[in-house]
Structures are given as C-alpha cells and as structure tokens.
Amino acid sequence: MIDPVAASRFQFAVTTIVHIIFPVMSMGLAPFLIYFTWKDIRDGDPVYEQLRRFWTKIFAISFVVGTVTGLVLEFEFGTNFAAFSVFAGELFGGPLATEGLMAFMLEATFLGVFLFGRERVSDAMYFVATLAVAVGTWLSAVWILIANSWMQTPRGYEVVVENGQRVVHLVDPVAAYLNPRFPFMFVHMQNAAVESVALFMSGVAAYHVFRHHVWGYPVESIAFWEKSLKVSLVALAITAPLQVFHGDLYARHVFETQPQKFAAMEAVWETDSYVPEYLIAFPTSIENLLNPRAKDIFGIGIPGGASWLASGGDPQATITGLNEFEGSPPVAIVFWAFRAMVAMGFWFITLAFWGCYRWWRGELFEDDLLHKALMGSSLLGIVAVELGWVVTEVGRQPWLVQGVLKTSEGVSPGLTAAEATFTLVAFVVAYTLLLSLYTYVVARIIRAGPPTGDELRSVTDESPDGTGPGEPTPATDAESGEVTVDD
C-alpha cells in the first residue's frame, strides 16, 4: 500500500496531467474558430467554412471531455484533500463556484447554437455565439488560475482558529483574486494554449501537404490543408517569441516571490552569485541526474545567466540556495522539466521563423524537412505545457499554500493507505482509457478530413420547396458548377 499523502499527490497529478490536455485544445482553438467564423461569414469562402466545421469538431470533443475531467478534479478536493478544503474553502471555493456560474454557463448556453445553429440563426447571431463560447472558455481559465495563483502567492487573507481548526478568512477579495502571480499565469497559460494548438494544427496540415506535394499522393481538399498550415504558422510566429519573452518576466517574478522554487529550477544548493544558466545540460553521473547541482552539471550555458535572469540584468546577482530553506522540492524533477520546457520554447521559435521564411521564398509546400519537423513537433506544445505545470506545482513543494499550509497537512485525515492506493490505481486505469479514446476519436476526425463540397451545400432545415435535409434544391441541380476546393 502507498502512503495516503504520496498516493493523493500522485492521483491528483495524474488527473491533472490528463485533464489539462483538453482545456489546452479548447482554449487554444477558440481564437482560431473566431477567425474562421468571421472569414466564413464575411467572404463566403468554402475553405473557411471547411476550417470552421472541421476544427469545431475537435473543439467540441475537447470541451466535453475537459468538462467531465475538470469536475472530477474538483471532487478530489473533498475526497483526497479535505483538510485543505476546510482550511482554504472560503477563499478557494469562490473562484471555482464563479467559474461554474459565469464561464461554464456562458459556454453551455451558446454551445448548442455554435455547434448546430449555423443554418438556423443569422450570421450576426452565429458570430455572437462563437464569441460567447470562446470568451467562456477563456473565462474558465481566469477563475481556475485565480485559485491556483493564490496558492502560489497568497494575499488578502487572515488565518484564524474556528472550532479548534485553522481556517482562512477572506479579508480583501481584490488583493486575493488579483494577487501578483495571476497576470503572469494567465498570460503564460493562454498564450501557451494557442501556441500548442498552432503546433498541432501545423503538424497535421504538414502531414497532408507533405503527402501531396512531396510524395505526389492525391489528397482531397489540399487547399484546406495549405490554408491550415499558413494560418497556424502565423499564429506560431506570434505566440512562440511572446512565450519566451514573457517566460523571462515570469521567471524573474518567481525569483522575487518564490526564491526556493527558482533555486530548484537552477539546481542551486549553496547561496552563490554569478550562477550560469544552462541552455543544454547533461548529468555527469546517475547521482547528478537524480540530484542535480548546478556546479556539477556538464552543459552549455551562459555564465552568470541565471543571476542575470533573476535580477533583470545583473550577472553578479546572488541566488539564495536551497540549503537556506525549510525543506526543498524534488529538485531533479523541477530542474530537468524546466530545462526541457525552455529548450522546446526556443525550438518553437525556430520552427515558426523557418516556416515563415520558406513561405516568403514560395517554398512552404515543397520543404519536406520542414514538414517532417512540424509533424514531429505537433504534440510538443502540449508536452511543454505539462512540463510548465510540473515546474509550477512540484517546485512549490513542500507547500500546498506557499508559506501557509504544507501538502502533508492538506490531505484528508481519514483517508487510509488502502483507499488511497485503490483510487489511485482506478484513476490511472480510467484516465488511460479515456485519453486513449479521445486520441482515437480525434485521429478519426483527422483521417476523415474536412467536409466535402456536397456536405458544404447541405442544410439542416427543410428547404422552402419541400426537399429534405441535405438534399440539393432544384436550383442547385440546375447549376453547372459545384462548390469545391481545388486539389
């Protein structure tokens, strides 16, 4: 049997790692769907209607699965972390409840119109529905990140004793909800979601473009995939540099507010100055892999880079070592996750400018090496998001609420080792199956490709002359041309 604290932490980690995939897809797709809908309504170009319909399918399945897995996470606060819920419920419960009342209800109200109402409502109403669903998706992130950011930099509260238990009282909602960490987390997370979807979209599009232009394989609606590749590259060229730039500001904020986490990110154990920032690092032994120390790591780095990053420009700045703090997080996990995430960030910039350069040269659809790189990187954006959350959550340990409540103190007191182990195994199995099913469905959608010309002409309502749904009207039959996309 596994210790209840360890099992609860691992169970929450597993459910979070799987769950975050679905909000990333839905939040990242939201701006694309607004653009596709706007272009479809304004220009009437069938390619944009294809884009809207195709990516709406993936948005819908991601939204549904994300809603279900998100509710499970909230239940875990009661089953596995009841002590934390009692301690911080007054402050933590508010944002979660508001997320359900404001953001989720907004999405749910307009989701039916967005998914099924294109032929039933006016263009203006449909665009309003699209905006409402997209805004609701992002509002969900606002309230979830308010709750999590408060755990990182708690403000606007006081700890009192009620019935013999320490509990948090909310005394300043503005200070608590607009705590110093929130703007950094929100910008970084939302930009990462759009960047991840841009990478996914470009990878899928590159696969079909590669088959058609390089291998000569006949691909139906190749114009759809070419447009997908171009749109995703534009988004990647905007989000990838922004993510690295904002990440620099974010890391500086972490140094100022959570110096222990920053020390773990850089594997600094003894307080030191002129600490290097390793861009590429290799352990010189198994011990250094499992217990890295900056001075013992072999790598390529910038002398004084970590000190410069922490201080905002002073390579001689002092970084407080982990030995100065009470307890320390699992340094190996934080250090290597941070390195991998940063490396991916710079690789995404390389991909973006490589693709844009080929586009400018008129060789975007013929560069097979670029296509292979995009295909191989299609899921790396989501991996980078996962690693970012690992740094965020593992780097805060041993604290559940930074400096206020330790993780070991927040676990449900009545939870036994047998119960924790059983639910952990059950959740691992269930979430593995769920993720496999989601992957299968999305793969089926991608293999099926965009709707054809006949599907684009079909309507869901009965036409005025009495023909049924999806059947061409006599006027359409008389037309000599079809709405198709050139191969």
Steps between C-alpha positions, in 0.01 A plus 500: 500500500607855429512775760177708476693825452713361216204319339279810516769718348566252221129450431442874472807527277373228266152648470641849447752386238225335298239771559718792392521361146133571434485863623819570305331376182173687559658825622762490225243435228269782615685788323535292183128425493416869542723579202365215286140597576564866425666417166226252412227757562682792339648333192284192448816308408424125525851435633425703811169319544695175482748632756223607735311172478805275522670662799164549676473121522830477688403797716170336593648166603774678696245721675280208603783281630665799669178584684464146634862467612494849651204409721689193620790722608268713711361189671855397589531805722238336721608138474879534518563853627215559744730668754603752235135556403411574862802726543469704179141435393380855561756640259560206266137404451391842376697502172403138427131575553521817293668305221200268490239777523656752265733328256352152466140623476601753237662227294215254549233758410651581163671168423190351337467800268871486420499128421163458327359842420692624198202447265239588764607847614623816333867562427515762777342269756729214405807720535377616843463136602853426381637792700303399808630142493856619448477763776342244733787261436753764595294618800523147636877540500472834679331356808700179511826695476383749763460208741833342411694827495375578852659174614830621351489856640224516766367849571190659650437245774542435867535168682270454800408209727140380486381195698862410561595511130709752308301649213549779249274804503477717192558861608594669172350339185683735266839422650423127509355459153732745329805366679846563347522160332167504315588725201819304438322164513208613284705651218747211499231231505272648237785578263630146553159358410484691170862408427430132571201494265701684234766228522238225488322658205824558310613142563175349373493734199867435422430127488239539226699764313806274514308207358359709218785730392801283585375146450245589233226321692151622398354691795141619486451868589872577504412872507348440845826358636711769334285770660519321837879495475522869418260611775674285762844631401382859545368413846823319587712793384309725741468273803841327505715816548242644739514186714877521540494875568222468755668193650801715582277744690319213668825340620611833649170524685549146634843601631346795684202315646611134522879498525497136610331395176744709295794335676355159412456606136870584485619221740674750728560346842748743652437873488715632217540777243589497132296180458498370140182434303536162329327490163611140449594289802619143543545310826853372554375209713180329610523694826503829309198386299295425810648777714631771267726777620576789272875492557522127425296498179676490165328720250496794268388811678532870545738603783303701751185437297287374787604796715424735212162334449414527868601863543399636163847589378766442768716190429656537847165478682482258790262202492399355835578129512261222593692429819370827642135389487287268710469192281542496124305370202614200293775698331567253218140516378487880510848555353466264203138593429598867486795425267284297263225763496742782419668294227162433339415869516803593292432212260149634440646839408733326255208315341294817470766704324613205291146456372445871442828525313404212270161659448665829403723313256198324348631159612268430794330204335817341362730494804473138612743551790283780639192282464667217691609742774146634534355150508747392768424811706120489475452382861800673655300810589279293728809328643650842576179604678514184710862570592414857591237382743745248644740786574216709644352236728796279593724805546266632773546191717490435790236774508140463384438868572838671481631568850161435661394134467716199419380229263519236770264711712241533224428132435171355628571382857273193480644371172664159540788357301274231352239756385762731354678218316175356359375833366844579359507177300140549389565855384816403310309226314192715435695804380725289280191357330342844474809652341527206260136544397545875452811439288312243291205735436722796407707277272179386328395862447839584352499196270150586380624847407294812433141489372467456125324728255177302529505529879559873479191542281278295730261669743341378818157661458248395240530728200209719388418276203457192716826320439642328805808580705820465311325455165584747222227740396389506135690827456814330623446208263471743212827663582787377291770567765560355844648661807825310520857561599761442238732207557 
